[in-house]
């Protein structure tokens, strides 16, 4: 055989029993859920910032970062609602490289997915317990959502996954907002089809069971830029792009039209400092168009303690081992400037 079973992984119910969410934390998460959904419904005019490291590679530094974010949230709470990025599964273009805490709780060690599942759940619970923040994660493997469905505030479907049927159907059974990124090639119709699928009811197979979903009215768009057939990055956050998406949304029979703009990835060409300029340009566009202001619910920003990125093994505390991120000082300044301009 070319595929060898290493071991059977624990059922989500077993992991939840071993690492439970207290009633107090569940109540905090429920309140947060309603605050976030109110933004997508248009019942709240707060601006969402889905902000944090490209990948959650180290529990201590990630929690350090989120504690700093908690203090910053208090300064801007009248205008901004923050959702920390705790991204524990990382898609890789070629399949090689660090795939996130889910695969490797220790980035320098061999993959250990059972330990990864435990590490991921423990990190999300610690963040909620110590900071009051329920967080965002990427749905890399739809069947793994059940390990975290009681702790997450937000889910992103990546550019490489957005056309996948299982991601779309599972998203239709999720009770929190799910952001669908445009695919790497930039075809907006793929993203819109994914949103449509996620908002509809479906019957499908999930974790060996026949299930029925109710549809997710909070499925929405994420623009992250695209790559052409020569591998060159192009943005899709400019005024014309946002107006175009608002027009496309107006032609669709979709609930809660909404957009989160990813300020990094192909929008910045992975030049992390460009995130500052991009964020301000989007705010400028919002001031000049009521349609854009109504559509854009927030930004996705890659930010950590130290600027840039490092290779695995360099062990610089709070510095990304995947895509480069804005450091804390620049991130704090940017958040305060965003609040001033809203």
C-alpha positions, -999 to +999 in steps of 0.1 A: +000+000+000+011+036-007-010+049+023-002+035+057-025+040+087-004+053+116-033+052+142-069+060+146-075+096+159-098+103+188-134+113+181-141+150+186-164+141+215-136+124+233-112+153+228-139+177+240-145+156+271-108+156+279-104+193+271-138+208+279-151+243+275-165+256+308-200+271+310-185+305+317-163+304+286-192+291+265-212+321+275-184+344+265-181+327+232-219+330+226-219+367+233-189+372+210-207+353+182-237+376+184-214+407+183-197+394+152-229+383+134-244+417+141-217+433+120-224+410+091-262+416+094-256+454+094-270+457+129-237+470+142-215+496+125-183+483+142-154+474+119-139+439+120-102+433+122-093+397+118-057+401+128-027+381+139+001+358+129+002+341+095+005+308+114+001+300+151+035+283+155+042+288+192+017+288+220+036+312+243+043+339+217+008+336+202-008+342+236+016+370+243+005+386+211-032+381+218-029+396+253-014+427+237-043+427+213-067+426+242-053+458+257-055+474+222-091+463+218-101+483+249-087+515+233-107+511+201-138+492+213-163+518+203-154+514+166-135+481+161-142+445+169-111+423+168-109+386+160-074+372+166-060+349+139-051+316+154-043+298+122-033+262+131-035+245+097-015+260+068-021+250+031+011+247+011+012+253-026+035+224-034+025+203-003+060+208+012+069+229+043+054+237+077+017+228+076+008+244+110+004+234+146-021+208+137+006+188+119+035+198+140+030+212+176+067+216+176+078+230+142+112+214+145+098+179+152+082+153+131+044+155+123+022+143+151-015+149+143-030+135+175-008+158+196-016+186+171-053+182+176-048+185+214-024+215+210-048+233+187-078+229+210-058+238+241-045+270+224-079+282+214-093+275+249-064+293+266-069+323+243-106+324+252-099+319+289-070+344+293-081+371+269-119+367+263-112+364+226-127+336+206-106+334+174-104+328+137-089+297+121-087+284+086-108+253+077-080+233+060-096+200+067-135+202+070-137+170+091-116+186+118-140+215+124-158+193+150-127+195+173-132+233+175-168+241+167-175+252+203-146+277+205-142+295+171-156+329+162-148+329+125-136+305+098-118+313+065-119+290+035-086+294+016-080+302-020-070+267-027-100+252-010-128+275-021-139+254-051-139+222-031-174+207-026-167+194+009-156+228+021-187+244+007-211+219+021-196+218+056-196+256+056-234+254+050-237+236+084-215+261+104-232+285+128-205+312+126-194+335+098-174+318+071-153+338+047-147+325+012-115+337-005-113+343-042-092+315-058-055+320-065-064+326-102-087+354-093-121+341-108-147+360-087-175+337-099-158+308-081-159+327-048-195+338-054-206+302-062-190+290-030-209+317-010-241+306-027-235+270-019-227+277+017-259+297+022-281+269+009-293+238+027-276+205+018-275+168+026-241+152+026-217+128+043-197+142+073-174+121+095-191+089+084-227+102+091-255+113+068-262+150+078-284+178+067-274+215+070-296+246+074-274+269+053-252+296+066-265+332+061-231+346+072-210+331+044-193+360+027-165+371+004-128+377+011-107+394-016-070+384-013-056+393-047-046+367-074-018+353-095-017+352-133-005+324-155+031+337-152+030+336-114+028+374-110+007+388-081-021+413-088-044+431-063-082+432-062-087+457-034-089+489-054-120+511-056-130+496-090-127+460-076-148+468-046-175+486-067-175+456-091-181+432-062-208+454-048-225+452-082-221+414-084-236+410-050-266+432-059-274+408-088-273+378-065-301+366-041-277+363-011-282+371+025-261+396+043-238+408+015-204+413+030-167+416+022-135+412+043-104+425+025-072+405+030-044+431+031-016+406+026-011+376+002-014+386-035-030+419-026+004+430-011+025+406-032+035+393+003+052+426+009+040+429+045+046+466+049+022+473+021-006+462+044-005+496+060-011+515+028-037+490+016-057+493+048-058+531+044-068+529+008-097+507+016-109+531+042-105+559+016-127+540-008-153+534+019-155+572+025-162+578-012-189+552-018-219+543+003-221+510-016-185+501-006-190+513+029-220+491+033-203+461+017-169+462+035-172+448+070-135+447+079-099+437+071-077+407+075-042+417+086-011+395+092+006+407+123+029+393+150+053+406+176+083+410+153+084+423+117+090+400+088+096+362+089+123+337+098+133+302+089+123+273+112+151+268+137+161+305+140+139+307+171+133+344+171+105+349+196+073+362+180+085+362+144+066+343+117+079+311+103+056+313+073+046+346+055+061+378+068+040+399+092+038+434+105+055+437+139+036+448+170+046+485+171+035+490+134+003+469+140-007+489+171-001+522+153-021+510+123-051+498+144-052+532+162-051+550+128-079+529+114-100+537+145-094+575+139-105+572+103-137+553+109 
